[in-house]
Amino acid sequence: MKTSITELLNIEYPIIQGAMAWVADPDLASAVSNAGGLGVVGTGHDPVDVVREKVATMKEKTDKPFAVNAMFLSPHVDAVVDYLIEESGVKIITTGAGNPSKYMERFKNAGIKVIPVVASVAVAKRMARIGADAIIAEGMEAGGHIGRLTTMALLPQVIDAVDIPVVAAGGFGDGRSLAAGFMLGAAGIQVGTRFVVAKESNAHENFKQSILKSNDLSTVVTGEITGHPVRVLRNQLTKKYLSVQKSITSDEKPDFTPLEELGSGALYRAVVKGDTKTGSMMAGQIAGLVNKEQTVEEIILDYVTEAKAVFQNSKPYFE
């Protein structure tokens, strides 16, 4: 399955694993790379020594291409970027939660391919203009931090706006959606939620089971009032969060402290501790499609096989 993104990244299948905090560790990322996709190591707020250990582990577990995600809101981002450029040997970086402009020239001089995640056409244009090698256009169907446009609306507009490969993210739960992404002009897809429940994923079993038991209405968006909306599975935390959110007045400088206190450490509680009541279980709207735990290789082959079948079995609608 060759596309412009498989050729750019030297991977077998046009499937990129999402950089999910506390989930996208070397065990999961190396499994994705070894199965022919692009594994991505999440770094979150990791200090540089932790990032160094993760990269070293990846190199032990795979000789295939992989990426590291640089999160620009991290207090350690400068040290992490210095390491990635000067020491790591990493040749692909995905970026999020901030603007990579400050580092782009150094990334390019080091021969690193840069793939930012964007949620709007304007940001996609800016990233292409400063030298991004590809774009991940993420719609609001995705789990975790999201933008305001759906993938169906965002993706074709981004594709029309830039002349570099575009990867579609948000709402890609099976091979049918992979085929749909191709039809809209995407060069590949990014997958998050379905990889959370992979056998190689170290996410807590309670979190995995919550996804496996989900339906089409199991997710909710919190934090819209703060300007940083997040899609998660419904639980006691989201109920309380939304209740507190309603009580915050729209003052010129609203006090979001109660919301910040509720969210502090919530993702860690869900992914690592398995707290499905007060943890933040980030998951996309496709959670209702995920009904079995598989190996990473089985997941990727499911996407590819089903997408090929869609095209082979499709009939012309116009003669």
Protein Blocks (a to p, Z undefined) as FASTA:
>chain_A
ZZfklmmnopabdcdcdddehklpfklmmmmmmnopacdddfkjacfklmmmmmmmmmmm
pccdcdddddfkbfklmmmmmmmmmmnopabdcdehiafklmmmmmmmnopacddddfbf
klmmmmmmnopabdcdddfkbgcjddfbdfklmmmmmmmmpccdcddeehiabfklmmmm
mmnopabdcdfklmmmpmklcbdfklmmmmmmpcfklpccehklnopacdddddfklmmm
mmmmmmpccbfbdcfklmmmmmgoklmmmmmnopaklpccdddfklmmpcbdcdfklmmm
mmmmmmmmmmmmpccfbZZ
